[in-house]
Amino acid sequence: MAHQDRRLLIVDDDPAMRRSFQALLRRDYQVRDVASGEEALALIELWPVDLVLMDIVLPGIDGHQTCRRIKSSKSGLRPQVIMVSGKSSPREQKKAFEVGADDFLVKPVDPSEMRSRVELHFRLLDSQETTAELQDEVNSHHPVRRQVAEEQTEQIVATQDVAVFALAKVAESRDYETGQHIVRLREYAQRLAQELQNEGPYKDLIDDHFLSDLYRSSPLHDIGKVGILDAVLLKPARLTKEEFEVMKTHTVIGGDILHEAVLQLKGGSFLAMAAMIAQCHHERWDGTGYMAGLVGAEIPLPARIVSVADVYDALTSVRPYKEAWSTELAKSTIDEGAGSQFDPVVVDAFNRCFDDILKI
């Protein structure tokens, strides 16, 4: 979908790269390009942009410094920033997000992935602007009318939540999992996120909006199972190696379903988180998970949280091929997985709030 009123700035000292990005994006957006961070900052003052596509390695001030200055501008403008780098290490990505970047792409960039990412960010901007306009309209009305509008908004959100939960139940109903699995998982993940918000290195990444999105999106973690053949999904025994390879694809199917929903609908930021969780909740901290083999902080934080909640509930639940484990044995298994299967920070939070997990 074209956003020809949207302005996009390409920042890269490689002329060939700028030409390539221009050719890829200028049909749908207003695009300009510069070769340095200094030029980018000067141009943004004169030509306010909606999104910046920026290389990290630049002459003069690098992409990190430029991003930090863009995000802290006193003008009040806060364009989306996608950092582009030839390095894909967790440290490199962590540094980019620390200076305020909204997304990260690795060179060589796949053209279709770049177009999808750019389009997704513009749709998010559309959603944010629409929400702000609606909020301004609500605030400008008489208190009684404002209350009616707020009640209608609450009803819409509640309806969305019911629809999402029903969709999650459709996927769950095709599996042997108990009817309460997604209920417990949602509560476990929420309590873990609250604990991470209270203490530790992720507390600045988790706010009320994050918690709300996580609560609404976590039930959709296994939505991709709707695309798995019954012979595999419903097999009352352990899967063969070949069958397990088929089962793994539920992460790709789920991610695709939800990414498409994000692109088709204006708004619904929780669906963007749901897509990340569906696609990445079987990745492992040490990089041996599936399907992308992401390592450490490359795995989105919501997926790292849901991973612990999902495994704990699976261990303590009856399956056709096993009895339910005791809570003590399940907890020790989670502990043993810290640093290999799970993010150690999330496991620490799991231990701190374990009494609450038991109550759930």
N, C-alpha and C positions, 0 to 999 in steps of 0.2 A: 504493500500500500504506500503510495507516494505521500510525502509531507512537504510539498513544494514551498510552503511558508516557513519551514524549519531551516535554521542556519547551522551549518556544520563546518568546523575548522580542522584542517589536517596540519599537524606539526611534525615534520620529519626533515632531517638534513639531507636525505637521499632524494634527489630530483626524480629518479625513476620510480621510487616508492610513492612519491606524491602524485605523479602522473597516473600510476596504477590505481590508487585510491580514488582520485578524481574521476577517472573513467568509470569506475564501479558505482559511484554514488551520485554524480552530478545530475543524472536524469531525474532523480526523485527529490533532491534537496538543493538548497542554495549552499554551494561549497566554495570555500577559499582555502588556500594553503600557504604556509610560511615555513621557513627553514630553521627557526630557533625559538627558544622560549621567550626571549626579549621581544621578538617580533609578534609572537602570539599575544603577550600581555598588552602590547601597544594596540594591536588590531582590535582586541576585544573591547577596549575602551571606546573605540569609534564604531565598531560593528558588533553589537552584542550577539553572542551565539548561544545556541541551545545545547550543543554537544561538541566536545573536543576529542579528536582521535589523535593521540600523542605518543611519539616514540620516547623511550626513557633516555637513551643516549643522544644528547644534543650538544652542540657547541655552546660555550658560555654556561648559563644556568641549565641544569639538566631537567629531565621531565618531572622528577620528584619535586624539585624546588618550584618549578612552574606550576604544577598541580596544586601545591600547598598555597601558593600566592593567588591562584584563581579561586580556590575554595574559601579563602579568607578575605576576599575583596570587600572593601567598604561600600561598594556600589550596590550591594544587595543582590547582584546577579550570581547565581549558583548553577552554571551549566553542568551537565553530566560530563564526566571525564572517563574515557576508555584508554587505559595505558596499553602500549604495544611494545613487546620486547622479544628479543631473540632468546632470552633465558626464561625457563619455566619452573625454576626451583621454588619451593614453598617460601624461602626467605625473600626471594625477589617479589613474589606476589604479596606477601605480608607487608613488605615495605611500601608497595604501591597503595595498598588499601589504608595503611597508616597515615599517608599524606592526603587521603581524601578521595582517591580514585573510586569510581563506581563499578568498574569492570576491568578485565585484564584479558588481552589476546596475545597469543604466542606466534611469532614469525617462524616460518612463512605462514601467513594468514590465509585460511581457506576462504575464497570469495563468498560462497554461500553462507558460511558462518558469520562473516563480517556483516553482510547485509541483514541477516537475521538479528544479530546483536544490536545493530544500529536501529533497526525497526522496533525492536523490543523496547529500547530506551526511549524512543520517541513516543511510543504508546504509553509508557509509564508517565512521561511528561504530560501527555494528553489527560491521563487519568488524574494526575495531581492537580492540574489546572481546573478540570471539571469539578473536582471535589472542593477546591478553594472557592470557585464561583458559587457552588451550592451553599457552602458555609456562609459566604458573605450575604447571600440572599436570605438565608435563615436568620442571620444576625440582624438584618435590617428590618425584619418584620416585627409586628406587634408581639409582645410576649406570648399571647395565647396562640397566635398563628405559629410562632416559633416552636411552641410545645407540640402542636399538632404535627409540624414537619419533622421534629425530632422523633416523635412516636412512630411516624410512617417510616422514617429511616431505620429505626430499630426493628420494625416489622420486616422490612426488606432484608436486613442483615440476618434476622432469625430465619426467614424463609430460605436464604442462601445456605445457612448452616445446616438446615434440615435436608436440603437437596444434596449437599456435599456428603453428609453422613449417610444418606440413602445410597448414594453412588458408591461409597466405600463399602457399605453392606452388600451391594451387588457382587463386588469382587470377593469379599470374605465368604459369601454364601456358597461360592464354588469351591471353597477349600475346606479342610477338616478343622480349621481353627474354630474355637468356641465363639459364640455370639458376643462375648464380652471382651474379646481381644482388642478391638480398636478402641473400646472405651477405656480399658486399663492403660493401653499404650499412650493414649492421649493424655491421661492424667499423669503417668510416669514422666513423659517428656516435658509436660508443663512444670512439674515440680523440679525436675533437673534444671530447666532453664531458669527458674526463679532462684535456685541455689547459685547458679553461675552468675546471675545478675547481682547477687548479694556479695560475692567474694570471688577473687581470682582474676586472671588476665583478660577474661572476656566480658567483664561487667559493663564496660563502656560500649560493647556491641549489642547489648540486650536492653531494650526499652519496652514500654508497654505495647508499642506497635508490633515489635518482634514477638512478644508473648502471645498477642492476639492472633497474629498470622500463624504461629506455630500450633496453637490450639485448634485452629480451623483447618489447617492443612495436613497435620500428621495422620489423620485417619485415612488419607488417600495414598499412603506410602506403598501399598501393594495393589493399586488400581490396575497395574499392568497385567495382573493375573487373569483378567478377563480375556486376554489374548493367548493364553496357554492351553494346549490341548488337554481334554479331560483325562486322556490316558496317562499323561504325565502329572497333571495337577492333582488328580484324585487317586493316584496309585497308593494303595494301603501298605506301603513298605518303602524302604529306602530306595532312592533313585539310582539307576546306573550312571556311569560317567556321561554317557551320551544324553540320557534324560536330564541330568543336572545341567548340561550345557543349554538345553532347551529352556529349563526353568530359569536360568540366569537372564534370559531375554526379557523377563517381565519388567526388569528395571528400565530397559530401553523402550519397551512398549508404553509403560506408564509415563516416562519422561516425555515421549512424543505426544501422547494424548494431552497432557497438561500444558506442554509448550504451545501446542496448537490452540488450546483454549485461551491461553494468554494473548496470543496474536489475534484471535478472532474477536475477543471481547475487549471493550474499553474498560480499564480498571481491573479490579480483582487482584491486587498485589499479592494476596495470600496464595493465589494459584501459581504465581511465580515461585514462591517458596515451596509449594506442594510439588512442583515439577522437579526442583532441585532434590527434594527428599526422595521422591519416587525413583529418580535416576541414580542417586548416590548412596542410598542407605545400606548397600552391601559392599561399599568400598571399605578398605581396611587402612588403618593408620600407617602400616608398614608398606603399603603399596601392592599387596597381594590379593586385594579384593577384586570385585567385578562391577561393571564391565570395563571401565576406563583405566583401572589400575592407578587411581589417584593416590598421592602420598601426603600424609600429614595434613597441613593446613590447606592443601589443594581441595580437600573435601569440604563442602560447605558446612558451616557450623550447625545449621538445623539438621542436616543428615547425620552428623556425628552424634548429636543428642538422641535422635530417634533410633540410631543403631543400637545404643546401649539399652534403651527402653524396650526395643523390639526383641533383642536377644534374651534379656532377662525374662520377659513374659513368655517367650518360647520355651525357655528352659524350665520354667515353673508350671507349664501347662502340659496336659496329656496330648500325645500325638499317636497316630496309628502304630508307629514304630518305636515308641518309648513311653515310659511312665513319667509323671510330673516329678521334677527334681525338688528337693527341699530348698527352702529359701537360703539356707546357709551355704549349700553346695553351689547354688546358682550365683550367689554373691561372690564366692571365692573364685568361680570361673570368670566372672567379670573382672575381678581384681587381677587375675593372671593374664587377662587379655590387654591390660593397660600397656600402651607402648607398642603393641603388635597389632591387635585387632582394633582397639579403641584408643581414642584420644585420652591421654593420661589425665588431663585437666577435667574432662567430663567424668571420668571414673572417680576422681577425688570428690567431685560434687555428689556423685551417686552414693559414696560412702558417708558423706556428711549428712545427707538427708535420707539415709536408708530406713530409719524408723518411720518416716512419713511414707516411704514406698510400701512398707509392710502394711500400714494402715489402709493405703489405697487398695 
